[in-house]
Amino acid sequence: MPPKAKLSMRDRYRLLTRDLDWEPTYVDPKQLYRYTRYEGIKIHDWDAWEDPFRLTVDSYSKYQAEKDKKLYAVIEGFAQGQGHLSVTDARYINSLKLFLSGITPVEYAAHRHFGFLARELDGAGARFAALCQSIDELRHAQTEIHTISQYNKYYGGMHSPFPMYDRVWYLSVSKSFIEDGMTAGPFEFLTAISFSFEYLLTNLLFVPFMSGASFNGDLATMTFGFSAQSDESRHMTLGLEVIKFMLEQDEDNVPIIQDWVDKWFWRGHRLLGLVAAMMDYMLPRKVMSWKEAFELYFERQMIEGLFPDLEFYGLRPPRHLQQAVAEKEHMSHQVYWTLYQYAFAANFNATVPPPAELDWMSQQYPDTFDRHYRPLWERARSLQEQGKRFFVNGLPTLCQVCQIPLAFTESNDPTTASVRTSEFRGERFITCSDGCKWIFEREPEKYVQAWLPVHQIYQGNCGGTTIPEVLDWYGFAEGDAGEYLTSPDKMNWDKWHAAAVAGGA
């Protein structure tokens, strides 16, 4: 009897995954998979789904376990060696506070919803892809918490990231983003997270954060970034597969998907305003400016590379793309200026950049920084030197969609505030831009329900009617918020390093 031919990798993969699936017989598929039809997306052949990485549960688990072993060895070594003292400056720790409370809960929420899709998508390949991403997102949340938790022993603002995510005003920006996606249908969620965020924008989040960790001596966070990057590569590939799969199934899907790409590109762009501020202002040792990152990871790779390819399917670049391109000169400065003024109510410290960093930004933004932003910072420094460090002890107007305070200017005129209004059911709603206005007017019934922190504070729903009561409701401890130069973090940092120098002498 001749020996059996060896199965190809593709055939072996199919036997271990797709061939374990079955067709329901005594339950109507429309009852079994209840959520994949009402959005208008037409799927004729779920078997046409191509798994971008042909992994089985066994191979996936072994691969991730090996990465975890290496990561936790680095985390343990970093902690035992008092690695927190090797970072450039305690100002850098504020970027970790932003990441831990603003991004980690989003990863956990994504884990939950991809787990939901792993049950609710019709096709076996799509369900398994969603399952793998669900596990990835849970792993990311866990390893981020473990990596950054060592800093909680020494620095403020990190003791309660998930409750803060639910309550602190600026964190409603990231919270509203992911909950907007989770309350959409399954195909819109996949377009929002897998394509518009993971594929189009993830490099603008992960690369700056992890490169910033490396440049600023944070070995543990840098290693987490490397550990997660292979997952992110898979997520990006999945995002492109998702969009092509839907576009290839039926031409009626194209206008629906185009609307989602338009919406979620702008929502993701607004969310990344926090990352832009981190890159230009929170890192003592700079990697690259927000402008450079945007040009490299979005303009070159996506505008020049991806969207010309997607024209084949009838998909055009996102609506409001040119406004985003114009904002690269301004977004980081306008967001951080807002955070500086309201830092008394944030879970991190903010301060005026040192003169050398202002000079760096003058070089990075030669057409705009000295004209529009350096005078603001020099005036703030002058006031601080006179003992008049100021905070805006009022409440700002928030955008009804992205929930960022109205901090932005017109994309073609940085001296004019950008404010848009819409009428719905006899009420007036305010948005920050053409992009957010378009999103609101496309789904007003959804966005009128937004939980806006300022409105809730005014209504007394955030612990009380005074600032101390609100900060107590946030869960803040003494020194978690406010000016960096007078913070416990700064005083402890100086004391620890003075002791290290004295000990070395």
N, C-alpha and C positions, 0 to 999 in steps of 0.2 A: 504494500500500500504506500503510495508516494506521500512524503511529508506534506503537511498543510502549509500553504504559503503564509508567511508572517504578515499579520495585519499591519496596515499603515497606521501612523499616528492618528490620522483623521478617523479611520474606522474604529480604532481602539477607543478614542474619545467618545464617539457616538454610542458605542456599546455601553460605556460607563456613565453616560449622562442622558442623551436624548432617548435611547431605547429603554430607559427605565420609566419613561413617561407613559401615560395611557389616556385613551379617549373615554370620557364619561359616557355611560350608557343609560343609567336610570335617572340622571339629573340633566336638565337642559343646560348646555354650556352658558347660555345667557344668564342663568341663575347662579351658576358656579363662578363665573367671572363677571361680576356685576358692574364694574366701573370703567370698562374700556370701550364703551359705545356711545356715551352721551356727549362726548366732546366733538363728534363729527369726524374723527379720524377713521379711515377705512383701512382695515388690514385684511388682505385676502389670503395670505399664506404666511403663517407664523414660522413655518420651517425654513423660510428664506432668511431668517435671522442668522447672521454669521457671528459666532462668538469670537471676539477679538483675541482673547487669550484662552487657549484650550486647556483649562485646568479642571481637575477633578477635586472633590472635597479633600481627598487624601493628599494630593500633591500641593494644593493650596495651603492646607494646614501645616504641613512640614516646612514649606517655604517661609511662611510667616513666623513660625516658631523659631526658626534659625535666625531670622532678623531680630526677633525679640531678645534672644540670648545675647547677641552682640550689643544691642541697645542698652539693656539693663546692666550689663557689665560696665559700660561707659558711665551710665548714670550713677552707679554705686561708687566707682572710682572718683568721679567728679565730686560727689558729696563728701567722701572721706577725706579728700584733699582740700577741703574748704574752697572748692572751685569758684564759689560766688565772689571771692575776693580777687579773682583773676580777670574779671571783666573790666572794661575800660573805665567805667564810671557808674555810680548808682543811678544816674539818669537813664542808662540803658534798661534798668529793671522796669521802668514804666512801660516799655514796649511789651514786656512779658505780661504785665498786668492787663494791658489792652488785649493781647492775644488770648490769654486764659479766660477772660470774662466775655470777650466779644466773639471769639471764633470757636473755642472748644464746645460751648453749648450748641452751636450751630451744627457741628459735626455729630454730636449725639442725637440731635433732632433728625438729621439726615439718616443716621443709622436706623432710627425707628421707622421712618417712612419708606426707606428702601426695603426694610423687612416686611412692611405692608405690601409693597409691590411684588415681593418674592412669593406672595400668596395670590395676588389678584391679577397678574398679567396672564394672558391666555397661553402664550408659548413657553415651552420648556426652557429654551435657550435664554429668553429674556428673563424668566423667573430666576434661573441660576445666576445670571449676571447681576441681577438685583440683590440676590442673597450674598454674593461675594462682596459687593459694594457695601451692603449693610454691615457685614463683619468688619470690613476695612474701616468704616467710619467709627464703629465702636472702638476698634483698636486705636485709632487716632485719638479719640477723646481720652481713652485710658492712658495712653503713653504721654500725651501732652500734660495731663494732670500729674502723672508721676514725675515727669521731667522737671516741671516748673515747681512742684510742691516743695522741693528743697529750699527754694528761695523764700517760701512762706515762713520759715523759721527766723528769718532775719529782716524781712522787709514787709511793709504794710500793704493793704489793698488786695491781698490774694486769698484771704481766709475763707471767703464765701462766694466763689465766682458764679455758681448757678442761681442762688437767690438774687444776687446783684443783676445778673442777666435778665431776670424777670422784672426788676424794679428800677434800676438806675436809668436816668433819662436818655443818655447818649447810646446805651446798649439796646434801646428799642429800634435803632437803625438795623442792626444785624438780626434781632429777634423778628422784626416785622418782615424782613426779607425771606427768611426760611419759612415762616408761618404763612406767608402769602403763597409760597410754593406748595406747602403741605395741604392747604385748603383748596387747591386747584385739582383738576383731574389728573389721572396718572400720566397721560402723554404730555400734558403741559408741565408737570413736575419733572419729567425726564428731560424735556427741552430746557427748562429753567436751570436745573442743577447739572445734569450730565453734559449738556451741550453748552448753553450760554455761560454757565459759570465754570464748570470743570475744563471744558475745551477752550473757550475763548479767553477766560480771565484767570484761571488758576495760577498760571506762572506769575501774574502780577501780585498774587498773595504769597505763595509759598517761597518763591525764589528770593524776593527781598527780605522776608522774615528770616529765612535760614541763612542766607548770605550775611545778613546783618548780625546774626548770632556768631557766625564764624569770625567776622571782622572785629567783633567786640569781645572776643575771648570766651564766649559761652559754648564750651565744647559739648555739653549735654544737649542743649537745644539744637545745635548744629547736627549732631548725630541723629536726633529724632527726625530732623528734616530729611537727611539722607535715607533713613529707614522708611519714611513715608513717601519719598519721591517715586519709588517704583510703583506704589499703589496709585499715586496721582497720575502716573503715565498710563496705567491701565484704565483709570477713570476717564482720562482724556480720550483714549482710543474708543472706549465705550460710548462717550458722548458723540463722537463722529459717527459711529455705527448706528446709534439711535436715530440720528437725524436722517442719515441716508436710507435707513430701513423704511422709515415712514414716508419719505419722499418717493421712494421707488414703488411703494405699494399701490398708490393711486394718485393721479394728478389733482384730485379734489383736496388732497391733504396740503398742497403747497400754500394756498393763502392762509390757512389756519396756522401752519407752522411759521410762516413769515410774520404774522402778528405776534406770536409768542417770542420769536427771536428779537423782534423790535422791542417788546416789553422787557424781556429779561436781560437783554444787553444793558439797557438803561438802568434797570434796578441794580444790576451787579456793578455797573460803573459808579453809581452813587455810593453803594456800600464800600467800595474800595477807596473812597475818600478818607476813611480812617487809616487805611494802609499807606496812602500817600502822605498823610501827616506824620505817621510813624517814621517813614523812610527819611524825610527831609528834616525832621525836628527831634525825634526821640533817640536817634542813634548818635552817640558821641563820635564814633568813627564811621564815616559814611561809606556805603557801598557804591551806590549810584543814585542819582536824583529820581524822583517820580517821573519827571519828564523823560529822562533817558530810558527808564524801564518801560514806560508806555510806548515809546517809539520802537524799542527793540521787540518787546513781547506781544504787542498788539498791532501796531501799524505795519511792521515788516512781516511778521509771521502770519497775521490774520487778514489784514486788509490786502496786502500784496500777494499772500500765498493762498489762504483758504478760500476766500469768497470768490475769486475768479473761477476756482474749481467748482464751487457750488452753483454758479450760474447755469451749469449744465442741467441742474434739476429745477431751474426756475426761481432759485432763491437769491435775493439781492442782499447787499450789506445792510446792517441794521438802520432803521430810522433814527434820526438824531445823532448819527455817527459823527458828523462834522462838528456838532456842538461839543462832543466829548473830546475830539482832537483839539479844539480851541481851548478847552478847559485845562489841558495838561500844563499850561503856563501858570495857572492860578489855583487849582483845586487844593493842593497841599497847604498853601499859605492861608487860604480862607478857612479851611477846616481847623487848622491848628490855632489860628487866631481866635476862633470861637471857643476851642477847648481851653485856651489860656484864660479867657475871660470868665469861663464858667467852671474852672478847675476846682473851685471850692465844693462842687457837687459831683465830682468824678472820683473814681477809685484809683486815681494816679495823681502824681504831682506834675505841674507844668512850670516852665520858666522861660525867660527871654534867652534866645540862643546866644552863646558867647560871640564876641566880635569876629573870631576866625571862621565860625560857621556862617555868619552873615556874609562874609567875604566869599565863602564857598558857594553860597546860594546866588550871589551876584554873578559868579562865573557860570553857574549852571543855568540861570535864567537871565541872561544879559539884557533881554528886551523888556523885562517886566519887573524884576525884583527891586532894583534900586529906585525905580519910579513909583511903585505902588506899595511895597511892603517893608522895605528897610526903614522908611520914616516912622511907620507904626511901631516897629520894634525898638528903634532908638528912643522914641518918646516914652515907651513903656519902661525901658531901662532907666531913663532919666527920672521918671516918677518913682521907680523902685529905689533908686539911690537916695532919694529924698524921704524915704520911708513911707511912700504913698502907693505901694503896690495895690492895684485896683482889681476888683472883681465886679462883674455886673450882677448885682444882687436882685435881679428881676427874673422874669421868665420870658424866654424868646418865643416868637411865633414859629411853629413847626410846619413843615411840609406835610400835607395830608397823606402822601404816598410814601416817600422815603423816610420821613420823620426826622430829617436833619433840620436844624434851625435855618432860617432864611439867611444863610451866610454867603450865598453865591451872588456873583454879578452877571450881568449880561455877557454872553460869550464874545460879543463884538465890542463891548464897552465895559472895561473893568472898573469904571467909576459910577456905574448905575446898578443898584440892587435889582436882582432878578426876582420878580414876584408875579405869579399868575393867579387868576381867580376863575372859578367855575360856579355855576348855579345848578342846584339839584334840589327838587322838591321845596323850592322856596327858600333854601339856605345857601349861603355863600361859603365856598371851600377854597383854601389857599394852597397853592403848590409852588415849588421853587424853580420851575423850569418848564420849557416846552415839553420835555420828555415826561416829566411827572404829571403835567396837565393832561397830556394825551392818554397816559395810562389811567388816570382818574376818570376821564370822560368815557373811556371804553368800558369800564366796569364800576360805575359810581355806587351801585348798591353794595359792592364789596368794601370800598374804601371809606364810605361814610361810617363804617363800624370800627375804624382803626382806633386802637387804644393809645391815645396821644398822652404822653406823660404830663405835659403842661396842663392840658385840660383836666386830667385826673387830680393834679395837685390843687388847682383852683377849686375843684369840687370837694376837696378835703379827703380824697380817697387814698392818700399816700402817707398815712401816719399822723397827719395834722395839718395845721394851716401856717406853721412857721418853718423857717429853714432848718433849725435844729431838729424839729420833729420829723421832717422829711428825711434828713440825713440819718437819723436814728432808725427810721423805717427801712432805709437802704441797707442797714447793717454796718455802717462805717464805724471804724475805731478811730481814736485820736491819731491824727497824722496821715490817715489814708488819702486825704484830698488836700488841695491847696497848692501853695508855692513850694517849689522844690528846695530853694536855697535855705529855707527855714524849717524844712521837714525833718522828722526823726531819721528817715532814710539817709539824708545828707549828713546829719550830725554823726550817726553811727558809722557811716562809711569813712568819714574823716578820722574818727577815733580809732577804728580798726586799722586803717592804713598807717596812722601815726605810730601805733603800737608795733606794727610790722617793721616799720623803718627803724624804730628804736631797738627792737629785738635784733635786727640785722646788724646794727651798729655795735 
